[in-house]
């Protein structure tokens, strides 16, 4: 069985990097997610001790259970704006990624991929199937998410 420091690739696309004991995650290690996030924790015989861990999103933002200050209703900046500052005037930041992903025609950007309201299917940003949206998710996406423009617009400099 695996022992010591190592890497373990799971069939789900996740990867563990850290200490192993008797074939189990044991000690400090991190579970890397295919989307880019990571859960750093202390493991005990394959079980994560949630009191001794942190989740970091793909952009580096660490989740805080107490005193969570990101998108709290008062400060609506994206994390990249908090950590790197605002873009110059005239350059809007529509998503945390800059430049934002180009949304396929008729679709919405729902945070982890694109949603097609006609088929009710969510695909990741590489167009691989993620899930079918239920009625609640469908309504939420239509109400709150950024959608592809019907009319192409572009900046026209003053002559």
C-alpha positions as CSV (number, residue, x, y, z in Angstrom):
1,X,0.0,0.0,0.0
2,X,1.0,3.6,-0.6
3,X,3.0,5.3,2.2
4,X,4.8,8.6,2.5
5,X,4.4,11.7,0.4
6,X,2.7,11.2,-3.0
7,X,0.2,12.0,-5.6
8,X,-3.0,10.1,-6.3
9,X,-5.3,10.7,-9.3
10,X,-8.9,9.9,-8.8
11,X,-11.1,8.8,-11.7
12,X,-13.3,11.9,-11.2
13,X,-10.4,14.1,-12.4
14,X,-9.5,15.2,-8.8
15,X,-6.0,14.7,-7.6
16,X,-4.7,14.3,-4.0
17,X,-1.2,15.6,-3.2
18,X,0.1,14.9,0.3
19,X,0.9,12.3,2.9
20,X,-0.4,8.8,2.7
21,X,-0.4,6.0,5.2
22,X,-1.6,2.4,4.7
23,X,-3.1,3.4,1.3
24,X,-5.1,6.3,2.8
25,X,-4.8,10.1,2.9
26,X,-3.2,10.7,6.2
27,X,-1.5,14.0,7.4
28,X,-1.3,17.2,5.5
29,X,-2.5,17.2,2.0
30,X,-4.6,18.9,-0.6
31,X,-7.4,17.7,-2.9
32,X,-7.1,19.5,-6.2
33,X,-10.3,19.9,-8.2
34,X,-10.4,19.8,-12.0
35,X,-12.0,23.3,-12.1
36,X,-8.9,24.7,-10.3
37,X,-10.0,24.9,-6.7
38,X,-8.2,23.1,-3.9
39,X,-9.1,21.8,-0.4
40,X,-6.1,21.9,1.9
41,X,-6.5,20.0,5.1
42,X,-5.2,17.5,7.6
43,X,-6.4,14.0,7.0
44,X,-6.8,11.1,9.5
45,X,-7.0,7.7,7.9
46,X,-8.8,9.0,4.8
47,X,-11.1,11.3,6.6
48,X,-10.7,15.1,6.3
49,X,-10.6,17.1,9.6
50,X,-12.7,20.0,8.5
51,X,-11.6,22.1,11.5
52,X,-8.0,22.0,10.2
53,X,-8.6,22.8,6.5
54,X,-9.2,25.6,4.0
55,X,-10.9,25.6,0.6
56,X,-9.4,27.9,-2.0
57,X,-11.2,28.7,-5.2
58,X,-9.5,28.6,-8.6
59,X,-8.7,32.3,-8.4
60,X,-7.0,32.0,-5.0
61,X,-9.9,33.3,-2.9
62,X,-10.0,31.3,0.4
63,X,-13.3,30.5,1.9
64,X,-13.9,31.8,5.4
65,X,-16.7,30.4,7.5
66,X,-16.5,33.3,9.9
67,X,-16.3,37.0,8.7
68,X,-16.8,36.1,5.1
69,X,-16.4,39.4,3.3
70,X,-16.7,38.5,-0.3
71,X,-20.0,39.5,-2.1
72,X,-21.6,40.2,1.3
73,X,-24.2,42.6,-0.1
74,X,-22.1,45.7,0.7
75,X,-19.0,45.0,-1.4
76,X,-19.9,43.7,-4.8
77,X,-16.4,43.7,-6.3
78,X,-15.0,40.6,-7.9
79,X,-12.1,38.9,-6.1
80,X,-9.6,39.8,-8.8
81,X,-10.7,43.5,-8.3
82,X,-10.1,43.1,-4.5
83,X,-6.7,41.5,-4.9
84,X,-5.4,43.4,-8.0
85,X,-7.4,46.6,-8.1
86,X,-9.9,48.0,-10.5
87,X,-9.4,48.1,-14.3
88,X,-8.9,51.6,-15.9
89,X,-12.0,53.6,-16.7
90,X,-13.7,52.4,-19.9
91,X,-12.7,48.8,-19.4
92,X,-15.6,47.0,-17.7
93,X,-15.1,43.8,-15.7
94,X,-18.2,41.7,-16.2
95,X,-16.9,38.6,-14.5
96,X,-14.1,37.5,-12.1
97,X,-12.2,36.4,-15.2
98,X,-10.8,39.2,-17.4
99,X,-11.5,39.1,-20.3
100,X,-14.7,37.2,-19.6
101,X,-15.6,33.9,-21.4
102,X,-17.5,34.4,-24.7
103,X,-21.0,33.0,-24.2
104,X,-22.4,30.9,-27.0
105,X,-25.4,32.5,-28.8
106,X,-28.6,32.0,-26.8
107,X,-26.8,30.8,-23.7
108,X,-26.1,32.1,-20.2
109,X,-22.9,32.0,-18.1
110,X,-23.9,30.3,-14.9
111,X,-20.5,30.4,-13.1
112,X,-19.3,26.9,-13.8
113,X,-20.2,26.8,-17.4
114,X,-22.7,27.7,-20.1
115,X,-26.5,27.1,-19.8
116,X,-28.7,26.6,-22.9
117,X,-32.3,27.3,-21.8
118,X,-33.7,25.5,-24.8
119,X,-32.1,22.1,-23.9
120,X,-31.8,22.9,-20.2
121,X,-28.3,21.5,-20.2
122,X,-25.2,23.0,-18.4
123,X,-21.8,22.4,-20.0
124,X,-18.4,23.4,-18.7
125,X,-16.3,26.1,-20.4
126,X,-14.8,23.4,-22.6
127,X,-18.4,22.4,-23.7
128,X,-18.4,19.0,-21.8
129,X,-21.7,18.0,-20.2
130,X,-22.1,18.9,-16.5
131,X,-25.8,18.5,-15.7
132,X,-29.4,19.0,-16.6
133,X,-30.9,22.0,-14.8
134,X,-34.0,21.5,-12.8
135,X,-36.9,24.1,-12.7
136,X,-35.4,26.1,-9.8
137,X,-31.9,26.3,-11.4
138,X,-33.5,27.2,-14.8
139,X,-35.4,30.1,-13.2
140,X,-32.4,31.3,-11.2
141,X,-30.1,31.3,-14.2
142,X,-32.6,33.2,-16.4
143,X,-33.2,35.8,-13.6
144,X,-29.6,36.4,-12.5
145,X,-26.9,35.2,-14.9
146,X,-25.1,37.0,-17.7
147,X,-26.3,36.0,-21.1
148,X,-24.9,36.3,-24.6
149,X,-25.8,39.5,-26.4
150,X,-28.3,39.4,-29.2
151,X,-26.7,42.4,-30.8
152,X,-23.0,42.7,-31.2
153,X,-21.7,45.9,-29.7
154,X,-18.2,47.4,-29.9
155,X,-16.4,50.5,-28.7
156,X,-16.5,53.3,-31.3
157,X,-13.7,55.8,-30.6
158,X,-14.4,59.5,-31.1
159,X,-13.2,60.8,-34.5
